[in-house]
Amino acid sequence: MGLFGLTPRSKNFTSFNDPVPSFMQSLQNQSKIPSLSWGYTAGNQYRMFLPAFLSHRFKTIFFCDDLANQKFSGLQKVLGSLVLGGYDSSRFVKNNLSFSFDLDTGLAIGLEAITTGTGQALLPAPIEAISLDSTLPYIYLPTEACTQFETAFNLTWNDTVQLYLLTDAQHSALETQNPSITFQLGTFPNTVDITLPYAAFDLNASWPLVSTTTPYFPLRRAVNNTYVLGRTFFQEAYVVTDYETGSFSVSQCQWDNPLTQNIITILPPNATNSTSPATNPHNLPTGAVAGISLGAVAIILVVISLFYLCHFRPRRERQRAAELEAKPPVHQETILKPEMADTSVASPVVYEADGIKIPVPVEMDDGERPIYELPAREAAASEINSVNEPREIIERRNHVFSKAEKEVLSPVSALSSKQMFSPVSAFTP
């Protein structure tokens, strides 16, 4: 199998003066990932998950019913998880410990102790630095620690294949015993415990290691003080590494059912809102953000429409109705037709419906000058006097103008009688 390198160090294939960017560095340069960080767990084949509708029915018989194991064998596998530029917070139990590392030496951490579930010690002395390396399946420990494992679990070292191969009897005994092993990482008192069930150590060796598939315990004797926690350890541990800050953390995996992914972004130190893995806010996937945005826009449009229909539209209709009521009706001024003796015939104007002023028509010669009638000698005809009219009004109406009054009142008194009466003599009765 090939290896997927996660280190950001450049590679040199022909010359040290012409390095080739690493895969991680290339991804960041192309803005594919936000930072040179990752989160990883190897997954395992022994954790058993059931759908919610089956968990109650099979929780007591699933481990002993061969038919059930065959029918639902696909549910026993937990896939590995690798997140570039962040981590999946749903896969581990958070802790507040962070460890420093050197880019050249790789991930290394102190190993304070190894104990069984019964409290039996398996590490004679703490190890100052043990490497975390998922490219190897084994756990490399000092020979003294391996001797403690041999005693606790009845293991036998096979020097030919350099493995702890198990016989059928040994394998059955360990399955019955089902021990757990806890690795205490860090330096006291800043330590974190990672516990592995026996199923994490129940592996099979095959060709070319052995001719036939054989169960084995993945523990090896270290050479030259090279201690390693390999892929066996990563089945129950989740590692978050940030190369730009030179820090990493190790946490116990958790096995909630279902495993709901929760990706957290790790930003580089020079970012505006850079945060640590423990406090980095959750970033929604692009599809979720787009869906939420469209939903928010739709809700805003609905609210605006309802507000317009329920508030602005009725308000405008009320304002329009009020304006129509307050506007005075258009009307035409009523002008009484002047009598013949009225000298104000040219002054009044008639207002049509559209408000345009139209002068009163002038009779005879279409001139705008007033026309004067001759004063009558006899008393003017009067309507039947009302008994309720004052006497003064009656006498005034029946008054006969004297010659002096005629001369005073007539605007043409200076004219001769011939000039005065000749134009209308034909109309004298």
Secondary structure, DSSP 8 states (H G I E B T S, - for coil): ----------B-SS-TTS-B--HHHHHHHTTSSSSSEEEEE--BSS-----HHHHHHHTTTTTT-HHHHHHTGGGG-B--EEEETEEEGGGB---S--EE-BTTTBSEEEEEEEEETT--B--SS-EEEEEE-TT--SEEE-HHHHHHHHHHHT---BTTTTBEE--HHHHHHHHHH--EEEEEEEETTEEEEEEEEGGGG-EEE-TTTSSS-EEEE-EEE-STT--EE-HHHHTSEEEEEETTTTEEEEEEB---SS----EEE---TTSTT---TTT--B---HHHHHHHHHHHHHHHHHHHHHHIIIIIHHHHHHHHHHHHHHS------------TT-TTTTS-EEE-TT--EEE----SS--SS-------SS--------TTS-HHHHHHHT----HHHHHHH-TTTTS-HHHHHGGGGGG--
